[in-house]
Amino acid sequence: MKSFSVIMFSMLMAMLLVAITTVSSDNIRKDETPLKRLARAPEKSCHYDKTPWSPCDDKTNMKTRTLTLKEGDETTCEKTKKMVKKCKKGHKKNHNKQ
């Protein structure tokens, strides 16, 4: 009985292997050309020096920083940029505490 189980298991595995091979070979088409990798985007041409973030403004809950052009074409890159973002939670001072 044990040898019968081994034989049946072997036959089942062989049929499964044939089925997998058949399915995977159907997915490959001989007439298709392989895909080519697209060219990478060019590197950013504008590089800036960054000032540290300002302290959080209690009225607006915002902080700012200035970027000054370090490298890049001045005709395509802004000479200076001002960045503004919200302060993180917990960084706003609570003046009502005593």
Disulfide bonds with the S-S distance in Angstrom:
Cys46-Cys77 1.88
Cys56-Cys87 2.06
